[in-house]
């Protein structure tokens, strides 16, 4: 992107703590063409419309020659995960992955995890005892989702140090700023290494089936199965990485937002029924995924008085759309019991976040307990240090002082 353009400013880590003025500037022109031919779509109805338009491809193999490529390319030795494919391939792979995960085939799977996840939350908070300061990311919002996704997939929790840096490198590859030069190569290498690790686990699960999605999906790669072995590895990478990255940001962003709004925090502590709508408002107000940068117009598309030509790269600016005054009243205010909150925090359409139900369960279990049990939380830095990733936006650390535990 050209230096000084709005997209370049959005990608600039210097603006990570507060990109919302840039999004407001974007919305003045709902469909904006950047100098390199990329179109940024930033208003609510236009983002929602285009995200549900079959003429917009999520398959990065459809990007025009010479464009920066996504790391899920042949350089990693694996096919794209289903989130970066189009129908009918997308629908087949996603439906297969969903069979052991959720309705209609496995309606009780996620609810069956609630007791175990609640115990994890209790154990993490117990470790706060005797401390006067903690890092919410390292000590709480990261270990919970990692434990959850390891349990869901059947990945040994003790292997977390082995895949942590690889998963982080794979996640960084979705950021357009990280895709050029050595950044792309490092991400592809990390995806290859993570794929080799998961392929070994899948082989072991095939020989000795156990609990978890990897074991349940392994037979799908046999004769007549709906996945190739490579598809299953690509799916496993997607679920392992996305299954904790977005939830870490959701829990951390909610904690930060509540500490910035003490009056709302007091309500949250005293009104359990506020939990669900408050988390939905965070998904609108501080979404863990800020934009979708890897789409391509497969035909000329007329939108808001602008024609997006066939072959053009498109960014769908979720966080900008979530604060569109044309859709939400007083959009820059945090309103925990907002009515008609049809946000785009988990996207929309066929590519709606696969792990959204699990992320919601984790946040709904973790956040009330955090603020019920931990006394006198106060921010040590505001703004806190943010991760470089502009797409998966969230604090890298959230240091706080605490006054002890109750219960």
N, C-alpha and C positions, 0 to 999 in steps of 0.2 A: 504494500500500500504506500501511496505517496506521503512523505512526511508532511504533517500538518492537516491532512484530511481528517474527517471525523472518525473514520475507521481506524486510522493510525493512532489518534488520541485515545480511542477506546482500548486499543491494544497496549498502549503505553502503561507500564506498571505504576508510573507516577499518578495515574488517575484511578488506580484500582480501588482505593478506599471510598471514592464517591464518583461513580461514573454517571450518575443520574442527570446532572446538568447537560452532559453530552447527549444523553438519550432524549432529553427535552428538545435540544437543538435539532436532532434527527427528525422528530415528529413534525416539525414545521413543513417538511416535505415527505409525505408518507412513504414514497418510493424514491430513493435517492441513488443516482448513478455515480460511482466513484471513478477516478481517472483511469483505473485499470479495467473498467468494464464490469465491476462487481456492483450488484444492486442490493441496497440495504432497505429492508421493509420494516417499518417501526411502529405503525399504528395498529391497534387491537384488531379491528375487523379485517384489515388487510392481511395481517399475519395469520389470523385464524383461517381466512379464506384460502390463502396460498398453501398453508400447511395441509389443507384437505384437498388440494387440487392435484389430480393425477398427472397433470402436465409438469409438475415439479418433481424431479428425481432426487432421491436421497443417495443413489448409487454413485459413488465418486468415480467409478469407471466411466461415467458419462461426461465428466468434466472435459472441456476442450483441451487439445494439446498445448503444452507449455504452461498450464496452470500448476500452482503448487498442489502437490498430491497429498492425500491423506495417508498416514502410515499403514493403514490396512490395504496395502498394495503388494504386488508380488515380491517386493524386497524383503518382506517378513516371512515369505514362504507359506503363507496361509491365505485363504479367501477372506473377503470382508465378513464381519459379523452381520447378523440379520438386520441390525439397525441401520446399516449402510447398504441395503439392497432395496429393490422395489418388488411389488407383486409381479408374478405369483411366487417367486422365490422367497420373498420376505414373509408372505403369509404362511407358507408351508413350514419354514424354519421356526417362526415365532409360535405357531400353533403347536409344533412338536415340543418346543422348550416349555410351553405353558402347561402341558398335560400333567406333569407331576407337581406343578407349582401352584396352580389355582383353579378356580371354577372353569368349566363344569366338572372336569375329571377329578380334581383334588380340592374340593371346596373347604376342607378342614385343615389343610396343610399349614397355612400361615397362622390361623388361630391357635393351632397346636403348639406353636412356638412361644406364645405369650408368657407362659410360666417360666420357661427357661431364660428368655430375654429379661424378664423382670428380675430373676436371680442374678443375672450378669450386672444389671444396673445397680442392684443392692451391693454386690461385691465391689464394684468400681467406687461407689460412694464410701463404702467402709474404709477404703484405703486413704480417704481424705483425713481420717481421724488423726489428730495430733499435728496436722500441718496448718500453717497460717497463710500459705499461698499455693496455688495449683495452676496448671495450664489446662484449661477446659478442653483444648484440642487433644493434646498428648494423653491426658489422664482420664478423659471421659468420652468426648464425641468421636474420637477415632477408634478406640478399642471396642466400643459396643458394636458398631456396624461391621467391623472386621470379624468379630466373633459370630455375628449373625450370618454373614454371607458364607463364612467357613462352614457353619452348621447347615445352611441351606444346600450348599454344593457338596458337602462331604469332604472338604479340604481340612487337613489337620491344622488346628489352631497353632500348634507349636512351629509350623512352617512359616508363620507370618514374617519373621525377620528375613526369610529367604525371598519372599515375593514382594515385600513392601516397596523396595526401590524400583523393582521392575514394573509394578503396577503404577507407581507414580510417574515413571517415564512414559508408559503407554498413555496414561491420562493426559500428560502434557502435550501429546501429539495432536489433540483435537484443537489446540490453540493455533490459529494461523501464524502467529508470531514465532512459534516453535517449529514450524514445518520446513523451513528453508535449511539448506546445507547440512551441517553436522547434526542439527537437531532432529531432522527427519531420519537420518541414518541411525542415531542412537535410539530413537523410538522404535524403529523397525527391528533393531537388534534386541531390544527389550521384549518386544512382542514375540519374537522368535524364541527367546530363552524362556519366557513365561509359558509359551505354547508347549515347549518341550517338557517343562515341569508338569503341566496339566495333562499332557498326553500320557506321561508315565502313571499319573494317578488314575486316569481313565482305564488304562490297561489293567492296573491292579484291581479296580472296581469291577471290570468285566470278568476277571477270574474269581474274585471273591466279593460278590455284591454286598453292599452295606446301605445305610441310610444316606439320603442326599440325592440331589438332582443328577450328579455325574453318574452314579450307579443306575439311576432310573433311566437315563438317556442312553447309556452305553449300548443296549440292545437295538436302539434305533439306527445304528450304523451298520447292522448286519444286512444280509441279502434281503432286498425289498424294503429296507428301512428308508426313512424319510430324511436322514442326514448322512453325509459322508463322514468318515472319521475326522477329516479336516474341518468340516462344518461344526462338528461337536467341539473341537478344540477352540475354534474361533468364538463359538457361543460361550464356552466356559470362560475365556478371557474377558469377554464383554461383561458377563454377569459378575465375575470376581472384581473387576475394576469399577464398573458402574454401580455395583451393588453396595459399595461402601463410600465411594467418592462423593456422590450427591448427598448421602445421608449425613456424612461428617459435616458438610456445609450447612445442611438444614438445621441440625442441632446447634452448631456453633452460631450461625446467623440468628437463630431464635434467642439464644442466650444473650448475645450482644445486644439485640434489639430490646429485650426486656430490661437489661441493665441500663439502657439509655432512656427507658420510660418507666421510672419508679412507680408512678401511679398505676399504670397498667400491670406492672409486676405485682403490686399489692392485690389487685383484683384477681390475678392469675392464682395467687396463693390461696385465696379464699373462695374462689368460684370454680370448682372442678369442671363444671359444664362449659367453661370457657376454653378448655384445652383444644378441642377439635377446631372451632372456628379461628382461634388464635394462630394455630399452626398453618391453617389455610391462608390466613392473612400474611404470614411470613413468606409463604410460597408466592404470594403476589408481590409483596413489598421488597423482599430481598431474596429472589429466587436463586437456588443453588446453581442452576444452569442459566446463564445470561442470554445466550443466543445460539442459534444453529447455523454454523458457517459453511456447511458442506452440501449445498443443494445446487441443482442445475435446471434451468428452464429447458424443457424438451420440445417446446413450441413457443411461438410468440404469445405472450400473456399480457393482456390489457388490464391494468390495475390502477385505480385512483388517478386516472388521467395520464398514466405513463405506460408505454409498451416496453415490457422486458423482452428483448429479442431471444430467439431460440439459441441455446448454447451458452447463455449468460450465467455466471456464478451468482448465487443469491444467498444473502444472509438474512435469516429471520430473527429479528431482535425481540426476543421474548420479554426481557426486563423492561424495554421501552414500551412495549405493548401493555404490559401489566400496570403501567402508570399513565396510561392514555386518559386524559380528562374527557375525551369523547365517549369513554366506556365506564369509567369509575369516578364517582364523586369524590372530590378532595383526594386525588390519588397519591399525593406525596405525604399524606398523613397515615400513621399506623393506627388502624381502627380494628381492634381485635374481634369485634362481633359484627363486622361488616356484612350487610345483606347482599344477596345475589352476587357472590364472589366467584364468578366463573373465570378464575385466573388461568394463565397458561404456564404456571410454574412447572408442571410436568409435561408440557407440550400438549399436543392435541392430534386427533386423527389416528391413522394406522400406526404411527410411530410414537404414540403416547408411551410414556416411561413404563417399561416392563416391570420395574421394581417398585413402582409407586405404592402399592399396598403394603409392602414390607417396610418401606421408608416411613410411612405414616404410623405404622404400629410402633416402630422403634422410637420415633419422636414423641408419640403420645404416652409411651411408658417412661421414657427417660426424663423429659423436661419437668413434669410435675414433681417427680421424686427429687430431682436436683434442687429445685427451689423449696421443696418441703423440708428436706433434711439439712441442707447447707445454710448456715446462718451468715448474714452480713457479707454477702458477695459484693465486691467492689472492683471495678476495672483498674488495672495498673497502667494500661496504655489505651488511649482513645484518640485517633483510630489505632487498632492493633496492626501488627505487620500482616500484610496480605500475601497470598500466594501469587506467583507471577501469572498464572493461568487466567486469561480474561474470560474464557468460556465457563469453566467450572470455578466460579468466583467464591472465595471464602477466606477467612483469616488462616494464616499458617499456624499462628499461635494465638491464644487468648488468655494471657496471664491475669489472674484475679487474686485478691486477698480474700480470706474466708475467716469466719469467727467460730469455727467448730461445727459439730454435727448434732442433730437431734435424732432420736429414734434408732 
